[in-house]
Amino acid sequence: MTVLPLAELGREYVLYGIAGVICLGVFVSLILTPALSAYGRLWEKAAAGFLSAFILAALVLGGVVIGLVFVYYYTDIVNILHGN
């Protein structure tokens, strides 16, 4: 019997994937769709789409940087919270 590669994933990876899909859907519905519907010409829609993708990249990069800072300074943060 063959085991599917998805069966080997942990629950946290499935939840991360679901959260990523939800966040992408929210981005499309709240940022990309209004940006594209605000313009009529094709080049304006293309520029709005590019700028929306640029915003998405900036948000993802900001989240990664914040996460990496938190992981790097985790012991210091825990020591500050516990009063050590």
N, C-alpha and C positions, 0 to 999 in steps of 0.2 A: 504494500500500500504506500503510495507517495504522499508526502506531507506537503501541504501548500506553504509557500514562503510566508504568507500572511499569518498562518497559524503559529509561527515561531516568534512573531512580534509580541512585545509586552503590552499590557494594557495602557501604559503611559504613552507609548508611541501612537497607538490608535487614537487616544484622546488628544494628543498634540495635533495629529492630522485633522481630526474633526474641528478642533479650535482654529486651525489654519484655514480650513474651508469656510468656516463661519466668518472669520475676519475678512477673508477675501470677498465674500458675498456682501458684507457690510460696506467694504470699501467701494465695491462696484455700485451698490445702491445709493450710497450717500455722497460719494465724491465723483466717480466717473460718469454716471448717468446724467446728473445735473450739468456737469461740465460739457458733455457732448450735446445735450439738448439745448444749450444756451446759444449755440451758433448754427448758422445755416449753411455756410460754404464748407466745402470738403477740406480745404487747407486749414480753416479755422478749427474744425473738428479734430483734424490731425494734430494741430498744435495743442489743443486742449487735452487730447489724449496723451500726448507726450508729456505735458506738464503734470498731468495726473499720475502718470507712471513715475515721474521724477519725485513727486510727493510720496508715493508709495515706497520708493526706494529709500527716501530720507527717513520715513517712519520706521521701516525695517532696520535700517542701519542704526538709528537711535536706540531702538529696542535691543539690538545686539550689543551695542556699546554699554548700555545700562546693565544688561545681564552679565556681561563680562566683568564690569567693575564690581558688581555685587559678588560674583564668584571669586574674584581675585582678593577682595577685602572681606570675605565672609567671616574669617576668624576675628578680625578687628571689630566688625559690626556686632558679632555675638558677644564679644568682651565688653563693648560699650553698653549693650542692652542689659547685660548681667551685672554691670557695675564693677568690673575688674579693671 
